[in-house]
Amino acid sequence: MYDQFERSINYLRISVTDKCNLRCVYCMPAHGVPLMRHEDVLSFEEIAEVAKAAVKMGVIKVRVTGGEPLVRRNVVTLVGMLAEIEGIRDLAMTTNGTRLASHAGELAAAGLHRVNVSLDTVHPARYAEITRGGDVRDVFAGISAARAAGLSPIKLNCVIEQSPEEPDASAVSAFGRDEGLEVRFIRQMSLSQGRFSVVIGGTGGDCARCNRLRLSCDGQVRPCLFNDMTFSVRELGPEEAVRQAVEAKPARGRISSAMFHTIGG
């Protein structure tokens, strides 16, 4: 399917939860954020219906995100439901990696193809500082488990302030080279200020080439990360919500009042 600017929209990012077990300094305040009510969060069945509608309309790539997707109970079941949808050629997950060691095998068995793992530093003290208490050794164990399970390619997402030459980013780059992992550098963004840029080593942030829709965990299809337009799958139905989101997709992002943890970044 094509939007009004002749961009082929074939990628759906699905946020399955607004919860996360980390409190990264660039993502949320130290005290956390108000969480959604259970009944406001889409069920696995609802998510699968949206994915089916989107695939029917031309989506071939689906990514499971959060929050942190691996804190959603039984998320492996959802991965299996998505893997059964004929037409999805690329089924991936973005995770902070801290729970990946105990889930990688069953995710692969359920049909997940690959993972992106967030890693902003390889130094334990700095990781604990950035994440407000996380243990980078859990991430390393998760990466090893993902490789053993055959989830490939494994990509690392590293948030930077300005340059990949920053000390933490440079160390992540070296780790990626040593481990044979692709590294993508993402400059810190601000939804409220409309500050974003093209991902270094990836395609995100390039409005002219944007092929994405986002499904938030409360059932809103967003045509653009940096825009407040939303289309409710519960009010409109999955297919109509997707159709309207594609038709309304803007030429470029501006600003948004949303928060990253609810829409998957």
C-alpha positions as CSV (number, residue, x, y, z in Angstrom):
1,M,0.0,0.0,0.0
2,Y,1.1,3.5,-0.8
3,D,0.6,6.8,1.0
4,Q,-0.1,10.1,-0.6
5,F,3.6,10.7,-1.1
6,E,4.1,7.4,-3.0
7,R,5.9,5.8,-0.1
8,S,5.4,2.0,0.1
9,I,4.0,1.4,3.7
10,N,5.0,-2.2,4.5
11,Y,6.3,-2.1,8.1
12,L,4.3,-2.4,11.3
13,R,5.8,-1.8,14.7
14,I,3.7,-3.3,17.5
15,S,4.1,-2.1,21.1
16,V,2.8,-4.8,23.4
17,T,3.2,-3.1,26.7
18,D,4.0,0.3,28.3
19,K,5.9,-1.4,31.1
20,C,9.7,-1.7,31.3
21,N,12.0,-3.2,33.9
22,L,14.6,-0.4,33.3
23,R,14.4,3.4,33.8
24,C,16.8,4.7,31.1
25,V,17.6,8.3,31.7
26,Y,16.6,9.4,28.2
27,C,13.3,7.5,28.2
28,M,11.5,8.1,31.5
29,P,11.9,9.7,34.9
30,A,13.5,7.9,37.8
31,H,10.1,7.4,39.5
32,G,8.6,5.8,36.4
33,V,5.4,6.8,34.7
34,P,1.7,6.1,35.2
35,L,0.8,2.8,33.7
36,M,-2.2,2.0,31.6
37,R,-5.1,0.0,33.0
38,H,-5.1,-3.7,32.1
39,E,-8.4,-3.3,30.1
40,D,-6.9,-0.5,28.0
41,V,-4.1,-2.7,26.7
42,L,-4.8,-4.8,23.6
43,S,-5.1,-8.5,24.0
44,F,-3.0,-10.9,21.9
45,E,-6.0,-11.7,19.8
46,E,-6.7,-8.0,19.1
47,I,-3.0,-7.5,18.2
48,A,-3.1,-10.5,15.8
49,E,-6.2,-9.2,14.1
50,V,-4.5,-5.8,13.4
51,A,-1.4,-7.6,12.1
52,K,-3.6,-9.7,9.8
53,A,-5.4,-6.7,8.5
54,A,-2.1,-4.8,7.9
55,V,-0.5,-7.8,6.1
56,K,-3.6,-8.2,3.9
57,M,-3.1,-4.5,2.9
58,G,0.6,-4.9,2.1
59,V,2.7,-5.1,5.3
60,I,5.5,-7.6,5.1
61,K,7.6,-6.6,8.1
62,V,6.5,-6.7,11.7
63,R,8.4,-5.7,14.8
64,V,7.4,-6.4,18.4
65,T,8.4,-3.6,20.8
66,G,7.4,-2.1,24.2
67,G,8.1,-0.7,26.7
68,E,10.1,-3.8,27.1
69,P,8.2,-6.6,25.3
70,L,9.6,-9.4,27.4
71,V,7.9,-8.1,30.5
72,R,4.5,-8.8,28.9
73,R,3.3,-12.2,30.3
74,N,3.3,-15.0,27.7
75,V,4.6,-12.7,24.9
76,V,6.0,-15.9,23.3
77,T,2.4,-16.9,22.6
78,L,1.9,-13.7,20.7
79,V,5.0,-14.2,18.7
80,G,3.7,-17.6,17.7
81,M,0.4,-16.1,16.6
82,L,2.1,-13.5,14.5
83,A,4.5,-16.1,13.0
84,E,1.4,-18.0,11.7
85,I,0.2,-15.0,9.6
86,E,1.0,-15.8,6.0
87,G,2.7,-12.9,4.3
88,I,5.0,-11.7,7.1
89,R,8.5,-12.0,5.8
90,D,10.4,-10.4,8.6
91,L,9.3,-10.9,12.3
92,A,11.6,-9.2,14.7
93,M,11.7,-7.9,18.3
94,T,13.4,-4.9,19.9
95,T,14.4,-5.6,23.5
96,N,16.7,-4.3,26.2
97,G,18.1,-7.8,26.4
98,T,18.0,-8.2,30.1
99,R,15.4,-11.1,30.0
100,L,16.5,-12.5,26.6
101,A,18.6,-15.3,28.0
102,S,15.6,-17.1,29.4
103,H,13.4,-16.4,26.4
104,A,15.6,-16.6,23.3
105,G,15.1,-20.3,22.6
106,E,11.3,-20.3,23.0
107,L,11.1,-17.1,20.9
108,A,13.0,-18.7,18.1
109,A,10.9,-21.9,18.4
110,A,7.7,-19.7,18.2
111,G,8.9,-18.2,14.9
112,L,10.7,-15.0,15.7
113,H,13.4,-14.3,13.1
114,R,15.7,-11.8,14.8
115,V,16.3,-9.3,17.6
116,N,17.6,-5.8,18.1
117,V,19.1,-5.3,21.5
118,S,19.5,-1.9,23.1
119,L,23.0,-1.4,24.4
120,D,24.3,2.1,25.1
121,T,27.5,1.1,26.9
122,V,29.5,-2.1,27.7
123,H,30.8,-0.8,31.0
124,P,28.8,-2.2,34.0
125,A,28.9,1.0,36.1
126,R,27.9,3.2,33.2
127,Y,25.1,0.8,32.2
128,A,23.8,0.8,35.8
129,E,23.9,4.6,35.7
130,I,22.1,5.0,32.3
131,T,19.4,2.4,33.1
132,R,19.1,3.3,36.8
133,G,20.1,-0.1,38.1
134,G,20.4,-2.5,35.2
135,D,23.1,-5.2,34.9
136,V,24.9,-5.2,31.6
137,R,25.9,-8.9,32.2
138,D,22.2,-9.8,31.7
139,V,22.4,-8.2,28.3
140,F,25.5,-10.1,27.3
141,A,23.9,-13.3,28.4
142,G,20.9,-12.5,26.3
143,I,22.9,-11.8,23.2
144,S,24.7,-15.1,23.6
145,A,21.4,-17.0,24.1
146,A,20.0,-15.3,21.0
147,R,22.9,-16.3,18.9
148,A,22.7,-19.9,20.2
149,A,19.0,-19.9,19.4
150,G,19.6,-18.9,15.8
151,L,18.0,-15.4,16.0
152,S,19.9,-13.7,13.2
153,P,21.1,-11.1,12.5
154,I,21.4,-9.7,16.0
155,K,21.6,-5.9,15.8
156,L,22.6,-3.5,18.6
157,N,20.8,-0.2,19.1
158,C,23.1,2.4,20.8
159,V,21.7,5.8,21.8
160,I,24.3,8.6,21.5
161,E,24.2,12.3,22.2
162,Q,25.9,13.4,19.0
163,S,28.6,11.1,17.6
164,P,29.5,7.4,17.4
165,E,32.9,8.5,18.5
166,E,31.7,9.2,22.0
167,P,33.5,6.9,24.5
168,D,30.5,4.6,25.3
169,A,29.4,4.4,21.7
170,S,33.0,3.6,20.6
171,A,33.2,0.8,23.1
172,V,29.8,-0.6,21.9
173,S,31.1,-0.4,18.3
174,A,34.2,-2.4,19.2
175,F,32.1,-5.0,21.0
176,G,29.9,-5.3,17.9
177,R,33.0,-5.9,15.7
178,D,34.4,-8.5,18.1
179,E,31.1,-10.3,18.3
180,G,30.1,-10.0,14.7
181,L,27.1,-7.9,15.4
182,E,25.7,-4.9,13.5
183,V,25.5,-1.6,15.4
184,R,23.1,1.2,14.8
185,F,23.6,4.6,16.4
186,I,20.5,6.6,17.3
187,R,20.9,10.2,18.4
188,Q,18.8,11.1,21.4
189,M,15.4,12.3,20.3
190,S,12.8,14.6,21.8
191,L,9.2,14.1,20.8
192,S,8.0,17.4,22.3
193,Q,10.8,19.4,20.6
194,G,10.6,17.5,17.3
195,R,14.3,16.6,17.5
196,F,15.3,13.6,15.5
197,S,17.7,12.5,12.8
198,V,18.5,9.6,10.5
199,V,19.8,6.5,12.3
200,I,23.4,5.9,11.7
201,G,23.7,2.5,10.2
202,G,19.9,2.2,9.7
203,T,17.0,3.8,7.9
204,G,14.9,5.2,10.8
205,G,14.4,9.0,11.0
206,D,14.5,9.4,7.2
207,C,11.0,10.9,6.6
208,A,11.3,10.7,2.8
209,R,11.8,7.0,2.9
210,C,9.5,6.2,5.9
211,N,7.6,3.0,5.4
212,R,6.2,2.5,9.0
213,L,3.1,2.4,10.9
214,R,3.0,2.0,14.7
215,L,0.4,0.2,16.8
216,S,0.5,1.4,20.4
217,C,-0.3,-1.0,23.2
218,D,-3.7,0.7,23.8
219,G,-4.8,0.2,20.2
220,Q,-3.9,3.4,18.4
221,V,-2.4,3.2,14.9
222,R,0.1,6.0,14.5
223,P,1.2,7.0,11.0
224,C,4.2,9.0,12.4
225,L,6.2,8.9,15.6
226,F,6.5,12.7,15.6
227,N,2.8,13.4,15.2
228,D,-0.2,13.1,17.5
229,M,-2.6,11.7,14.8
230,T,-4.0,8.3,16.0
231,F,-6.6,5.9,14.7
232,S,-8.2,3.5,17.1
233,V,-8.5,-0.1,16.1
234,R,-11.3,-0.6,18.7
235,E,-13.4,2.3,17.4
236,L,-12.7,1.9,13.6
237,G,-11.8,-1.7,13.3
238,P,-8.3,-2.9,12.3
239,E,-8.5,-2.5,8.6
240,E,-10.1,0.9,8.6
241,A,-7.7,2.2,11.3
242,V,-4.8,1.1,9.1
243,R,-6.3,2.5,6.0
244,Q,-6.9,5.9,7.5
245,A,-3.4,6.0,9.1
246,V,-1.8,5.4,5.7
247,E,-4.0,8.1,4.0
248,A,-3.1,10.6,6.8
249,K,0.6,9.8,7.0
250,P,2.4,13.2,6.8
251,A,5.4,14.1,4.6
252,R,7.6,14.5,7.7
253,G,7.5,14.4,11.4
254,R,7.0,17.5,13.6
255,I,6.3,17.1,17.3
256,S,4.3,14.8,19.5
257,S,3.0,14.8,23.1
258,A,3.3,11.0,23.3
259,M,5.9,9.1,25.3
260,F,8.3,6.5,23.8
261,H,7.5,3.8,26.3
262,T,3.9,3.5,25.0
263,I,4.5,3.5,21.2
264,G,7.8,1.6,20.9
265,G,10.0,4.4,19.5
